[in-house]
Amino acid sequence: MDKTKTIAALFDFDGVVMDTESQYTIYWNEIGRKYHPDIENFGLLVKGQTLSQIYDRFFKGMEAEQAEITKGLNKFESEMKYEYVSGVVDFMKELREKGVKTAIVTSSNEKKMANVYSVHPELKNLVDRILTAEMFTRSKPAPDCFLLGAEVFGTVADNCVVFEDSFHGLQAGKAAGMKVVGLSTTNSKEAITGKCDMVIPDFADFTYSDVVSLLDK
């Protein structure tokens, strides 16, 4: 850790700040069964990717299908339950009290996040920045979004801790050269062990001191 630089905590959104991933898995599995019945566990396959990335990979040239999926997804997200992952609110507040810069770094777009703000208007005041899919060209597993997180706070990768749950997100954090904490909210502890620096079930017992200890390793 560079003692002269700001510490930054970069949080993925779904499955890290909000416990929504199980809902998305249901939606995307249904899409997979309808359009790609040959692909198993479609919902898990697309986690951590932007909508445009999903379309480019699985629905290229299928404009009518894309429009139908987008319409269904917008309706689905407007009706979703947005519940905080245990301990994350208190953890974010503690970090800011300690002078740590915090950002939500998500593959979600502004339209989806507007749905979240309508349910949780306080979210914008819990972190310093919210970086959405519109702000970077390459999505996870590319490191661009997390590198942007370091850039907006004027800090370096060595001073950043990423909190992620998806395989693509974990890859992106490591590719950015940052410390990565994996949450076993979406994938099991066994599945993500070895893909990050440590695994936690939620933020109930995770503190600022744990962040500093991780950065000092």
ABEGO torsion letter per residue (X at the ends): XBAABBBBBBBBABGAABBAAAAAAAAAAAAAAAABAABBGAAAAABGBBAAAAAAAAABGBAAAAAAAAAAAAAAAAABBBBBBBGAAAAAAAAAAAGBBBBBBBABBAAAAAAAAAABAAAAAABABBBBAAABABBOABAAAAAAAAAAAGBBAAABBBBBABAAAAAAAAAAGBBBBBBAAABBAAAABGABABBBABAAABBAAAAAAAAAX
